[in-house]
Amino acid sequence: MGADQVSELMRHLLREALIVSAPVLLVASLVSFLLSLLQTLTSLQDQTLSTVPRILAVVLMILAGLPWFLRRLVTYTVGLFFDFHRYLG
């Protein structure tokens, strides 16, 4: 396996990881921004107020997107296994 094949595999792997993790990261960022804005406007500085809703939003996003995440990762893995002969020779 040459260096170009390794870099191609890594590029595809990182692209898939970015695509799969992007919705969860966007939801976490949006919830964090809104909670920070709410805390600033109301002058509440309780850490639980910002942590619990953020964790809840991330968990709900993961549960809602799980079928799509799994379908995307299974498609990537099956494609990798079908092209496996290219990387052995």
C-alpha positions in Angstrom: 0.0 0.0 0.0 1.5 3.3 -1.1 1.5 6.6 0.6 -1.1 8.0 -1.8 -3.5 5.2 -1.0 -3.0 5.8 2.7 -3.7 9.5 2.3 -6.8 8.7 0.2 -8.1 6.4 2.9 -7.4 8.9 5.7 -9.1 11.7 3.7 -12.2 9.7 3.2 -12.2 8.6 6.8 -11.9 12.1 8.1 -14.5 13.4 5.7 -17.0 10.8 7.0 -16.1 11.6 10.6 -16.7 15.2 10.0 -20.1 14.6 8.2 -21.3 12.3 11.0 -20.2 14.5 13.9 -21.3 17.9 12.4 -25.0 17.8 13.4 -24.2 17.0 17.0 -21.5 19.7 17.2 -23.8 22.2 15.6 -26.6 21.5 18.1 -24.2 21.6 21.0 -22.8 24.9 19.8 -26.2 26.4 19.2 -27.6 25.3 22.6 -24.4 26.6 24.3 -24.8 30.0 22.6 -28.4 30.3 23.5 -27.9 29.3 27.1 -25.0 31.7 27.4 -27.1 34.5 26.0 -29.9 33.6 28.4 -27.6 33.5 31.4 -26.1 36.9 30.4 -29.5 38.5 30.0 -30.8 37.1 33.3 -27.5 37.3 35.3 -27.8 33.7 36.3 -24.4 32.1 36.8 -25.4 28.5 37.8 -23.3 25.9 36.1 -26.1 23.3 36.2 -28.3 25.6 34.2 -25.9 25.5 31.3 -24.6 21.9 31.5 -27.8 19.8 31.8 -29.7 21.3 28.8 -26.6 21.0 26.7 -26.1 17.3 27.5 -29.8 16.7 27.0 -29.8 18.4 23.6 -26.7 16.4 22.5 -28.3 13.1 23.7 -31.5 13.9 21.9 -29.7 14.8 18.7 -27.7 11.5 18.9 -30.8 9.5 19.4 -32.7 11.3 16.6 -29.8 11.0 14.2 -28.7 7.5 15.1 -30.4 5.8 12.1 -28.8 8.2 9.7 -25.4 8.0 11.5 -25.5 4.2 11.3 -26.6 4.1 7.7 -23.8 6.5 6.7 -21.1 4.5 8.6 -22.3 1.1 7.3 -22.3 2.4 3.8 -18.7 3.7 4.3 -17.6 0.4 5.8 -19.2 -1.8 3.1 -17.6 0.4 0.4 -14.3 0.1 2.1 -14.6 -3.7 2.3 -15.6 -4.0 -1.4 -12.6 -1.9 -2.4 -10.3 -3.8 -0.1 -8.6 -5.7 -2.9 -7.2 -2.4 -4.2 -5.2 -1.9 -1.0 -3.7 -5.4 -0.7 -1.9 -5.5 -3.9 
